[in-house]
Amino acid sequence: MGDDLGSFHFSKLLTPDIANLVYGVCASGSPVELALEAEERAGERWREVLQRHADLLAT
């Protein structure tokens, strides 16, 4: 897909470059993980959480 506002590609959904836009994630058998504050979403821990979920989706 292009760079149009409002569009995305699923392979970019849980990547570090958009981590600050994702407020929460969950996966089957795992608890919901939330990052409601901007500081949380900007931190390394949140990028690691999203990467873990992305890895789960890729398997």
N, C-alpha and C positions, 0 to 999 in steps of 0.2 A: 504494500500500500504506500501511498505517497506521504508527504509531510503535511497534509491538510489537517487543520485543527479539527478535533473531534474524532479522528480516526487513529487506529493503532494496529499493530500486528501482534498476535498473541506471543510471539517469541520475544517481544520487548516488554511484556506485561510485568514481569517480576525482576527486572534488571536494576542495577544500582543507579542508572541515570534517571529513573523515575521513582525510586524508592520513597522520596519525600512526598509523592502524590498518593501513595497507597496507605490507607488507614488501618487495614486489618486483613488477615489471611486465616484460612483454616484448611485442614485436609482431613480426610476420612481417618478416624482413629486418633486424631490429635486435637488438642484444645485450641480454641480460637486465640489468636495472638493479635493484640491491638497496639497501635502507636497513635494515640490521640493528640499528642502535643507535637508541635513542629520540631522541637529539639530532639525528641525521640526518633522521628522519621529521618532526621538529618544525620543520625549517628551510625557508626559502623555496626553496632549490634543489630539494628533494623535491617541493614543491607544483608547481613548474614542470615537473618530470619527469612528474608525473601529469597535468598539464594537456596536455602534449604528447601523451601517449598517449590521453587522452580525445578530443583533436582528431582523432587518427588514426582512432579508432573511429567518430567522427561522420561521416567522409567515405565 
